[in-house]
Amino acid sequence: MIKDQQRVFRLPYQKELTSRAREFRKNMTPGEQKIWNEVLAKKRLLGLRWLRQRPIDHFIVDFYCPEIKLVIEIDGGIHKKRIDSDAERSSILAGYGLRIVRFTEEEVLAHLPDLRQRLADCLAEIGLPLRNNR
């Protein structure tokens, strides 16, 4: 199993973000709800465990899989104005050895099959071919 092959490590986070992350989990966007319910929840994706609204460093990422060190971000309209800060955020997260995949809210809501294919391609790059996904 992947877990046996990796050294267990903890990513830094700011404790004061945990209550905010909990609120984000209770109030997910429609896109976050859709990808969670249809793709990630209940280990639907290759039996991998995904965490929602996970604090990492001084950020809260939308979805994180510790087994494969993959972050999925769902970008809403505000992200069009935050391109530079999103790039900096991705760079900092990549510094921890994390891969970051970004989808727009519109992609998730309107093009879930395309999103699944992009996610499958990403997992194949990591060495995990997507198969038998519900």
PLY file of the C-alpha trace (Angstrom):
ply
format ascii 1.0
element vertex 134
property float x
property float y
property float z
element edge 133
property int vertex1
property int vertex2
end_header
0.00 0.00 0.00
1.10 3.57 -0.62
1.05 4.40 3.08
3.66 1.71 3.83
5.98 3.09 1.17
6.00 6.69 2.40
7.57 8.19 5.46
4.81 9.64 7.61
5.16 13.37 8.01
2.93 16.18 9.20
2.44 19.36 7.28
2.58 22.59 9.27
-0.63 24.44 9.93
-1.90 27.25 12.09
-4.25 25.97 14.79
-6.42 29.05 14.59
-7.47 27.94 11.08
-9.17 24.75 12.28
-12.43 26.43 13.30
-12.51 28.37 10.03
-11.89 25.15 8.07
-14.75 23.51 9.96
-17.04 26.37 8.89
-15.87 25.99 5.28
-16.75 22.27 5.43
-20.26 23.15 6.59
-20.67 25.74 3.83
-19.10 24.25 0.72
-19.68 25.85 -2.67
-21.90 23.97 -5.16
-18.77 22.87 -7.06
-17.06 21.63 -3.91
-20.20 19.72 -2.94
-20.44 18.11 -6.36
-16.81 16.93 -6.58
-16.97 15.73 -2.97
-20.24 13.81 -3.36
-19.63 12.39 -6.83
-15.87 11.84 -6.97
-13.98 11.99 -3.67
-16.19 11.04 -0.69
-16.33 7.53 0.74
-13.01 6.61 -0.90
-14.67 6.51 -4.34
-11.46 7.44 -6.08
-9.13 4.41 -5.97
-9.93 3.87 -2.31
-8.01 7.02 -1.40
-8.97 9.03 1.67
-9.59 12.70 0.95
-9.80 15.49 3.51
-12.02 18.53 2.96
-10.98 22.08 3.78
-7.64 21.05 5.26
-5.36 23.64 6.90
-1.83 23.48 5.50
0.67 26.16 6.51
-1.38 29.38 6.61
-3.83 28.22 3.91
-6.97 26.11 3.85
-6.95 23.85 0.79
-10.21 22.55 -0.64
-9.28 18.85 -0.82
-6.13 16.99 0.21
-5.08 13.35 -0.10
-2.17 12.68 2.26
-1.38 9.28 0.72
-0.41 10.77 -2.62
0.27 14.35 -1.48
-2.27 15.80 -3.88
-4.25 19.01 -3.38
-7.36 19.79 -5.41
-8.48 23.40 -5.49
-11.84 24.56 -6.84
-11.51 28.15 -7.99
-14.57 30.38 -7.92
-14.95 33.76 -9.57
-12.77 35.58 -7.03
-9.75 33.59 -8.18
-9.77 35.43 -11.51
-8.63 38.47 -9.55
-6.12 36.53 -7.41
-3.96 34.88 -10.07
-0.68 36.07 -8.55
-1.60 35.11 -4.99
-2.88 31.71 -6.18
0.44 31.13 -7.99
2.36 32.05 -4.83
0.13 29.75 -2.76
0.70 26.89 -5.19
4.44 27.49 -5.09
4.50 27.37 -1.28
2.43 24.18 -1.22
4.65 22.61 -3.89
7.59 23.39 -1.59
6.14 20.79 0.78
6.22 18.20 -1.99
2.53 18.57 -2.80
0.99 18.48 -6.26
-1.76 20.98 -6.89
-4.59 20.50 -9.39
-6.95 23.40 -10.01
-10.42 23.28 -11.48
-12.86 26.14 -11.88
-16.27 26.05 -10.24
-17.78 26.07 -13.74
-15.74 23.01 -14.82
-16.95 21.04 -11.84
-20.60 21.98 -12.29
-20.82 21.72 -16.08
-18.06 19.36 -17.20
-17.59 16.66 -14.57
-16.54 13.98 -17.13
-13.72 16.27 -18.38
-12.68 16.94 -14.80
-12.60 13.18 -14.09
-10.33 12.69 -17.12
-7.93 15.44 -16.03
-7.85 13.93 -12.57
-7.24 10.48 -14.07
-4.34 11.90 -16.09
-2.87 13.45 -12.95
-3.17 10.18 -11.03
-1.56 8.31 -13.92
1.40 10.72 -13.74
1.74 9.85 -10.06
1.60 6.17 -10.99
-2.01 5.43 -9.99
-4.13 4.53 -13.01
-7.80 5.41 -12.53
-9.94 2.31 -12.91
-13.34 1.14 -11.74
-14.27 4.61 -10.54
-17.96 4.89 -9.60
0 1
1 2
2 3
3 4
4 5
5 6
6 7
7 8
8 9
9 10
10 11
11 12
12 13
13 14
14 15
15 16
16 17
17 18
18 19
19 20
20 21
21 22
22 23
23 24
24 25
25 26
26 27
27 28
28 29
29 30
30 31
31 32
32 33
33 34
34 35
35 36
36 37
37 38
38 39
39 40
40 41
41 42
42 43
43 44
44 45
45 46
46 47
47 48
48 49
49 50
50 51
51 52
52 53
53 54
54 55
55 56
56 57
57 58
58 59
59 60
60 61
61 62
62 63
63 64
64 65
65 66
66 67
67 68
68 69
69 70
70 71
71 72
72 73
73 74
74 75
75 76
76 77
77 78
78 79
79 80
80 81
81 82
82 83
83 84
84 85
85 86
86 87
87 88
88 89
89 90
90 91
91 92
92 93
93 94
94 95
95 96
96 97
97 98
98 99
99 100
100 101
101 102
102 103
103 104
104 105
105 106
106 107
107 108
108 109
109 110
110 111
111 112
112 113
113 114
114 115
115 116
116 117
117 118
118 119
119 120
120 121
121 122
122 123
123 124
124 125
125 126
126 127
127 128
128 129
129 130
130 131
131 132
132 133
